[in-house]
Amino acid sequence: MPYRAPVPEELRGRPFTSAMAEQAGVPRRRLRNSGYRQLYRDVYVAAAEPDSVRLRCEGALLAVPAGSALSHWSV
């Protein structure tokens, strides 16, 4: 059985970019294993994190330019 390193505390419970993962010590190649799942282009979350509208909205805000906003029935 392959070894799966634990998800760093600072990446649990929220979406993150590959740059944020690298700052937390997670190499980009490790984001492709079963411990993580991709929400959007360059936006990931720990695989154990339950999916929700809020999680998806927080992830979407990481994928758009700074200053972007969500509106209406997003959250």
N, C-alpha and C positions, 0 to 999 in steps of 0.2 A: 504494500500500500504506500503511495507517495506521501511524503511529508508535506503538510500544508501549514505554513507559518501563520500565526495569529494575526488578525487585523489590528493595526495600532489603534490605541484608544482614541486618538484625535480624528480618526476616520470613521468611527462607529456612529451610527444613528443619523447620518446625513450624507448627501451626495458630495462628491469631490472630483476635481480634475486630476489628470495624470501628473500635472506639475505639483499639486498639493500632495499627492501620493508620494512622489519622489522626495519632497521635503520631509515627509514622515518616515522615509527610509524604505519605501516600497518601490522596487524597480518596475518600470513600465511593462516589462515582459510578464511580471507576476500578475498584473491586472487581467491577463487572459486566462488565468486558471479558475477553478471552480469556487474559489473563495470570494470572488467579486463578480458583479454583473454590470454590463454597460446599459446606461439609461439613454444617453444621447452621445453624439460624437464627442469624444474626449471627456465624458462625464460618467462616473462610475459610482457604485455603492457596494457595500459589503453584501454578499449573497444572502446572508441570514436576515438582512433587514426586510421587514414586511413592506410590500408595495402599498402606496397610498397616493391619493391626489396631492397631498401636501409634499410628499417626497418628490413626486414628479415635477411639481411647480418649483421647488427649491433647486432641483437639478436643471430645469429649463433656464432658470436665471443665471446659472453658471455657463450656459452655452450661448448666451446672447451678449451683445455689447454692454459695457458698463452704462448705467443710467436707464436701462430698459426696465419695464414694469409689467406686472400681470394685472389683469382687470376682470371685473364682473364675477363670474361664477368659477374662477380659477381655483380658489381655495375654499 
